[in-house]
């Protein structure tokens, strides 16, 4: 994206995203959620990197030990169970009936 007055200048990303929100509030909300989740992933990724570097600098962990831990039978089993549980919880709203009580009859005016 470039501005019309200076073809080499890049447009302000925040301003451009603001234009999307002005045209379509649903897209703006969805984009906000995606950006928030991406921010959480970034924070977790940075934390894992800090922990890994700290453990490596102290001699407690190195690439070989991390690879061995990843290949450990217990870790492989835990990861498979965790992945299955995550998948079930992520897709539950689409695959299982809503467990909440349908209260619409109490919400209607008489």
C-alpha positions in Angstrom: 0.0 0.0 0.0 1.3 3.4 -0.9 0.0 6.9 -0.5 -1.0 8.8 -3.5 1.1 11.9 -2.8 4.4 10.0 -2.6 4.5 6.6 -4.4 7.5 5.4 -2.5 6.1 6.1 0.9 4.3 3.2 2.7 0.8 3.8 4.1 0.2 3.7 7.9 -0.9 0.2 8.6 -3.0 1.2 11.6 -4.8 3.8 9.5 -5.5 1.3 6.7 -6.9 -1.2 9.2 -9.0 1.5 10.6 -10.6 2.0 7.2 -11.5 -1.7 7.2 -13.4 -1.2 10.4 -15.2 1.8 9.1 -16.5 -0.2 6.2 -17.1 -3.5 8.0 -17.4 -3.7 11.8 -17.6 -7.5 11.8 -14.3 -7.7 9.9 -12.7 -5.2 12.3 -13.8 -7.3 15.4 -12.5 -10.5 13.8 -9.2 -8.8 12.9 -9.0 -7.5 16.5 -9.4 -11.0 17.8 -6.8 -12.4 15.4 -4.3 -9.7 16.4 -4.9 -10.3 20.1 -4.4 -14.1 19.7 -1.3 -13.5 17.5 0.0 -11.2 20.3 -0.5 -14.0 22.8 1.4 -16.5 20.6 4.2 -14.0 20.2 4.5 -13.5 24.0 4.5 -17.3 24.6 7.1 -17.8 21.8 9.3 -15.1 23.4 9.0 -16.7 26.8 10.0 -20.1 25.5 13.0 -18.6 23.8 14.0 -16.8 27.0 13.7 -19.9 29.1 15.6 -22.0 26.5 18.4 -19.4 26.4 18.6 -19.3 30.2 18.7 -23.0 30.5 21.3 -23.3 27.7 23.5 -20.6 29.3 23.4 -22.5 32.6 24.3 -25.7 31.0 21.1 -27.4 31.9 19.8 -27.8 28.4 21.2 -27.9 24.9 19.8 -28.7 21.4 20.7 -32.4 21.8 18.9 -32.7 25.2 15.9 -30.8 23.8 15.7 -33.2 20.8 16.0 -36.2 23.1 13.1 -34.8 25.3 11.0 -34.3 22.2 11.6 -37.9 21.1 11.0 -39.4 24.6 8.1 -41.9 24.6 6.4 -40.1 27.5 6.6 -36.8 25.8 5.2 -38.2 22.5 2.3 -39.8 24.4 1.6 -36.6 26.3 1.7 -34.5 23.1 -0.7 -36.8 21.3 -3.2 -36.7 24.3 -2.8 -33.0 24.6 -3.4 -32.5 20.8 -6.5 -34.6 20.9 -7.9 -32.8 23.9 -7.1 -29.4 22.3 -8.8 -30.5 19.0 -11.9 -31.7 20.9 -12.2 -28.5 22.9 -11.6 -26.3 19.8 -14.2 -28.0 17.7 -16.8 -28.7 20.4 -18.9 -25.6 19.7 -19.4 -26.8 16.2 -19.7 -30.5 16.7 -21.6 -30.8 20.0 -25.0 -29.3 21.0 -25.1 -26.2 23.0 -25.2 -27.1 26.7 -26.7 -23.8 27.8 -30.4 -23.5 28.5 -32.4 -21.8 25.7 -33.8 -18.8 27.6 -35.4 -17.0 24.7 -39.0 -17.8 25.8 -38.4 -15.8 29.0 -36.9 -12.9 27.0 -40.0 -12.3 24.9 -42.5 -9.6 26.0 -46.1 -10.6 26.6 
